[in-house]
Amino acid sequence: MKTLKIAIQKSGRLNEKSVEILKNCGLSFENYKSSLITSVNNFPLEILFLRDDDIPEYVQDGIADLGIVGENVIVEAGAQVTYLQKLGFGKCTLKIAVPNQSNIDSIQQLEGLAIATSYPVILEKFMNDNDVKNVQIRTISGSVEIGPGLGLSDAICDIVSTGGTLKSNGLKPFAEVMKSEAVLIGKEGSELIPEVQELLQRIRSVMRAKETKYVVLNVAKKDLENVVNLLPGVKSPTVVPLHEEGWVAVHSVIAEQDFWEKINLLKAAGAEGIVVMPIEKIIT
């Protein structure tokens, strides 16, 4: 059996969630905070803890079979890797921002100005795509938001999650360059490895479970059809007779995003005693 290597961020905004999703997949490992590499006890996998900027190239070059890293890092590195699964966390947006007092409100007005960024490759492509050719891109590693205040640049292009950092530095975003989230990547052809397929199945089962709720409710038989029509379930709802004549219990799942709307519709259709529970995993 092949022992895989997966590279994840050693520290930073993706580290905690990357560790969490691997542990939720049933992987057992320890001492990850004090090591650069750790072995999983119950799966043929070693975990490498790296700088996120290094992860795409480690995977591209086959030093690691897999990696968890932000899309923005992959695109900036230009690495030749395969996207195996978007992971739904670490969501952010790369945006252009200008000082609050600035009158700039269109990309074309950046012509001839200086923009500070940690993502020069992405920014240059974005400017070319928008036919803005004469821009001075000034590459900064970290603390990009202080560029305008120091007179280093007229604008910045940086990752925005909540916008709090921009606001505290007197900046306002006005143009979206790209959206990003954490992605499981692999070297080309890695999706064919049986151990990778097994890990992918585990990750997808955990993600499906997070997106759904398990629901049990009681309903009179006369209202059953109306209730069932609202509950597709994984395939279809499970209906179990109750001791009380004329009543049944219905077991199903509801998508998290539709939860409250569905609950209100179910109550209106005659559902009673609704119990809602989290789901640990859904394997299809």
Secondary structure, 3 states (H helix, E strand, C coil): CCCEEEEEECCCCCHHHHHHHHHHCCCCCCCCCCCCEEECCCCCEEEEEECHHHHHHHHHCCCCCEEEEEHHHHHHHCCCCEEEEECCCCCEEEEEEEECCCCCCCHHHHCCCEEEECCHHHHHHHHHHCCCCCCEEEECCCCHHHCCCCCCCCEEEEEECCCHHHHHCCEEEEEEEEEECEEEEECCCHHHCHHHHHHHHHHHHHHHHHCEEEEEEEEEHHHHHHHHCCCCCCCCCEEEECCCCCEEEEEEEEEHHHHHHHHHHHHHCCCEEEEEEECCCCCC
